[in-house]
């Protein structure tokens, strides 16, 4: 039986109150996770300080394109054919952006232009969609204000793609600063509306897909190497990924969503900006760093143990402190147990950086197991108490 036209197109382009994540949004996310995979590959082959800074710059631009479109789709009826068409066009540009990641800082400007132009296209599509779907005059004024403030950042990204790579770093950092300034100014002074459940679900799904990308990194190495030490490291990489899932989805994701739902419109939008748009960037960056750690651990002939320990330590630090920061912003609590165990784990990683890859991953897993066990017994019970 064919679906009714109302289900296919929708009577309005504005999002219904009970809208959940739809297939077109998941498809959109997959294009961006491909971009995350390309950033992981770039970072793994540029493990010097300059290369890591460049990886972070590129990943921020990718994240900013995803998060702005996510805000737009939160306000949109994703069953409407115009919204679906706009989203699918954005998928195409996101794909071009992803395949251009490794050339974003190449000496020739062609690769950088492709990256910058596709990034700008995703941003412009998102802003245009956002403007079309909102009907409230205050929120439409907010979208217009943010679009006007965003022009400087978009132009700066394009300008950066046309100059020498040694200058591109600084120009694109300037673009990031302009975007942050626009978000802070407009977010604090304009009216925004946010569907909390849908917004939290979208961020949860991008984390799940990014964690899945880490498993793919581990699996790809194991298909070509069956040595016992490599198999042990691969098994520990899978265990660590599952534990990372638990440290976020075990209870933190639920508490964040509950506090987001409990807020009124403007405080809710500001909490969504701070706890999700801002704090989830280093969180997903931590997953990328851990994927780089898995890559180095499973290719011991190409990387040093120090690089493995540093990547794993950086990934854990970003992921765990970001979840703690987001929860502190939402609920006002401090996850002391999580932070103290993180410090102890980092000490263990530093001491084991000359031992073996599977010992490094084993120490990281032990720290995560301890966090999960303590939080399940204590913190969740405290938050559930009246």
ABEGO torsion letter per residue (X at the ends): XBBBAAAAAEABABBBAABBBBAAAAAAAAAAAAAAAAAAAAAAABABAAAAAAAAAAAAAAAAAAAAAAAAAAABBAABAAAAAAAAAAAAAAAAAAAAAAAAABABAAAAAAAAAAAAAAAAAAAAAAAAABABAAAAAAAAAAAAAAAAAAAAAAAAAABBAAAAAAAAAAAAAAAAAAAAAAAAABBBBBBAAAAAAAAAAAAAAAAAAAAAAAAAAAAABABAAAAAAAAAAAAAAAAAAAAAAAAAAAAAAAAAAABBAAAAAAAAAAAAAAAAAAAAAAAAAAAAAAAAAABAAABBAAAAAAAAAAAAAAAAAAAAAAAAAAAGBBBAAAAAAAAAAAAAAAAAAABBAAAAAAAAAAAAAAAAAAAAAAAAAAAABX
